[in-house]
Amino acid sequence: MTKGPAPSASYEHRSFGAPGAQRTVFLLRAGISTLSDPRPDVTARRDARIVAVGLTIDDIDDPAAYRGATAAEMTAATIARFVAEERHDRPVGVVGVGDAGEVAILVAAHLGAGVDRLALVAVPRPDTELGGAEVAEVLAGVTAATLILNGRDDPDAAAPAARWFGDRLASARVEMIPETSDPQSRLILADVWERVLSHVAPGTVR
C-alpha cells in the first residue's frame, strides 16, 4: 500500500490491491472514507491495482473558479494528467461515486481511449438544465464501456438518474440494485464493489 500526494496535484492518493498488476483502476469519491478499500476481501481476489484519489466537496463543486473553469473541471484536468502518468500506456478503469461522478466522466473524456472502462455508482443527474447540457456534451465524447449502478430507492440517484446517463453514453449498461445496506436506501460502494471490479478490471480474478 502506498500513500502520498499525487504528482502535480495536492490530492492525496492511496494504492491497494496487487502492486505489480497489469490492470489499474482509479477510484474517485468524496467524503471521510475516500482512501479506504471498500471491500478488502473482494479486492484481494483481483489481480488489479486500485488507486483511490481523495477528493473534497470543494474539489468537485460547480461554480466557476478560475478563468471560467469550475472546480470539477480543474480537478478532472489535474487527475487526468496523474492518470496518464500512472497508466504506463495501458488503458485503465475509472470509478466515480456519488457527486464525484462528474469528475470521473471528465477524466474519461480527457483521456479518450486511455480509459476503456468506466463505472458510475449512485451518481445523481445534474440538477439544472444548464448543468445537464454541459454534462451531456461531455458524455457524448466518452468512449469507455460504462456500467451505471444505482439503488432502486436511492433518494438522489434512482432509476431516472441512471436512465439520464445511460441515454447519453455511447456504450452503457444500467443495473438497478433493489436492496442496500444503508437504512436511507442510499447505494453504498461496498455493496457493489465486486460488481464494479468485474466491470472495470475484467479477467483479473485470481
N, C-alpha and C positions, 0 to 999 in steps of 0.2 A: 504494500500500500504506500502510495506517495501522496504528499500534501504540500501545497505551496502556491505562490501566486502564478497565474497563467502568464506566459511570456507576452510582453507588450500590453499587459492589462492589469487591472487591480482586482480582478476576480479570482477568488481562492478556488482551487480545484483539488479533487482527491481521486486517485485511481484505485480501483479494486477489481477483483476477478483474477484473470490469468495475465500476468505482466507481459509475457512474450507472445501473446496470441496474435494471429494474423488479423483477426477481426476486432475493430474498435468501435465502441458505441459511446456517444456523448449524451449525457443526461442533463437537461436544463429544467430547473424548477426553482421556485422562491419559497422562503419560509425557514423555519428553525431546523429542519432536517435535510437541507439541500445536499449536504455532502455525505449523507449516510447511505449505506447499501439497503435498498428497500426490502430485500429478502436474501440474506447471505446464503441460506441453504439452496435457494434457486440459482443464484449467481454461480455458486460453486460447481454446479452441474454443467456449466457452459465454458467452452474454451474461447472466451472473449474477454477483452479488456474494457472495463467501463470507466469512463472519465466523467465524474459528476462536477459540474461547474456551479458554484454558489452564486445565486442572484438575489437581489433585494427588490422590494416593490419599486424603489426609485429607479432601478436598472431597467424596468420593463414598463415604466409609465408612458402615457401617450402624449402629453403636452409638449410642444416644440421646445427644445432646449438649446440648440446651438446651430446657427445658420439654417434654420428651418427644419432640422432633423429632430425627430423625437428621441427620447432616451432609449426606447426599444430599438430604434434603428441604429443608433450609435453602439449600443450593446451588441447587437447582432453583427455589425461590421467587425467589431473587435474580436468577438468569439469566432467568427468565420476565419479570420486570419490565424487564430490559435489552432482551430481545427485543421486548417490547411497545413500548418507546420507539423501537427501531430499525426496526420493520416498516412504520411510516407508514401504518397502516390497511390494509395489504395482507397477504394470507396468505403465509406463509413455509414453507420446508422446514427440517427439523431432522434432523441425522445424529448418532447415538450409536454409539460404537465401544467394544467390549470392556466393561470394568467401568463405563464412563460411560453405558452404555445405560440404566440405571435413571434417571439424571438426565434424559436425553433424553425418556424416557417421561413422567416427571413434568412436564417443561416442556410437552410436548404436551397433557397433561391439564389443566394450569393455563390454557392459552391457548385450548383448545377449537378453534373454527373458525379461530382465528388461525394455526394450524398445519395446513395441508392435506395435507402430505406428510411422512412420517417414514421414515427408513431406519435399521435396526439391523444393525450389521456385527459379526459374531463376538461376540455378546452371550451370555454364559453364563446359564443359568437360575438362579433363586435356589437357594441351597444348603441352605436349611432349610424345613420345612413352614410355619412362621410367616411367614418372608420371602416364600415363594411365595404365600401367601394375601393378604398385603398388596399385592404387586405385581399379582396377578391382579385385585384390586379396582380398582387404578389403571388397568390395561389396559382394563377394561370401560368406562371413561369416555373413552377415546381415540377420536376420530372420524377422525383423519387416515388417508388411504390409506397403508399401511405395507408397505415392502419389507424382508424379512428375508434377509440374506445370511450364510451360514455355510459354513465349509470342511468338506468331506466327512469328512476325517480329523483335524479340529481337536481337540486333546485336551480343550479346555474348552467349546467351542461347536460341536458337530457337529449331526447331524440331530435327536436328541432335544430339544435346546435350541430349535432352530428350530421344531419342532412345538409345543412347550410355549407359546411366544409366539404362534404363528400361531393356535392353537386358542382363544386368549383375546382376540383382537383382532377388532373388527367388520369391518375391511377389511384383509386381509393377504395378501401373496404371498410364498411361500418359494422361494428359489433356493439350491441347494447347489453349491458350487464344488469341482470334482473335484481340481484341482491348484493349489498355491500356490507362491510363490517362497521361502517360508520352509522351511528344512530340517527344522523340527519340525512341519510341516504346519499351522501356525497361519495363519489368514487375515489378510493384511495389507491395510490400506485402499488402498494404492497399486494392488494387484492388481485391485480392483473399483471404483476411483474413477469411471471412465467410466460404469459401470452405475449407480452411486449417483447421479451427477449427472443421468443420463437420467430417473431417478425423481423426485428432489426438485426438479429445475429443468427440467421438461419444456418442450419447444418453444423452447429458448434456444440451439440450435446456430447458430453464426454462418455 
